[in-house]
Amino acid sequence: MKSKKEYKPILVFYLSRPLDSKSFNEIKEATGYNVISICTDTNERVEIISVDKATVVEDVRKYLKDQLIKSNNNGTI
């Protein structure tokens, strides 16, 4: 049987200076997202990108559904 791969959206931070490792880890832990930081000279922003080429809305729905299933399997809501 094929095992289900855990799904996590990716947060991409475009910042004028890199995130320090403490901030990077705090964001990753608080959101459950994979986090990437890219230095840029232009406008700073944060994007959620798709792992499986779905739209951002579908990505967020899929992630939330996976988290709900995971919570229900642990006996918590």
N, C-alpha and C positions, 0 to 999 in steps of 0.2 A: 504494500500500500504506500502511496506517495504521501510524505509528510507535508503538512501545511506550513508554508513559510510565513513567519511573523511579519506583518506589514507595518512600516513606519514611514510617515511622510518625512521629507527633508526640508529643514529650514535653512535658507541661504541668506546670510547677512552680508550685504555690500556696505563696507564701512571704510572711512578714511584712514583708520588705524586698526590693526588686528585686535581681536578679542584676547584678553589675557586668559590663561588656561583655567583659572578659577571661575571666571564669568562663563567661559565656554562650557565647562562641566556643570555649572549650576543651571544654565539654560537647558542643556541636554537632559539633566536629571528631572527638572521641573516639568518639561513638556513631554518627555518620552520620545521626542523627535531625534532623528539624526541631524547634526548641525554642521554647517560648513560656513567658514568665514572667508570672504574675498576682499582684499584691499582695492579701493577704487578712488579716483580723483573726482569723480562726478557725484551725482546725487546718492546719498545713503538711503538704503531701503532694506526691507526684509521680504523674502518671497517664500512661499511654500511650493515646492516642485513635486512633480509626480514621479514615482518610481516605475509605475507600469503604464505610463503615457496616458492616463485618464486625466480628466479635468481636475482642477484643484478642489472643486466642490465634491466630486466623486471620491477623491483622495481622502478628504476630511471625513466624509460619511463612512467610508470603508474603515478608516482608522478608528472612529468612534464606535462603530459596530464591533470591531475586533476587541476594543477595550471593554465594551459592555459584555460580550461573550466571556472574555477572560475574567471579569469581575463576577459574573454569575456562576462560573465554574468554580470560583474560590469561595462561593457562599456569601459574597458581599454585593452590595449595589453601589 
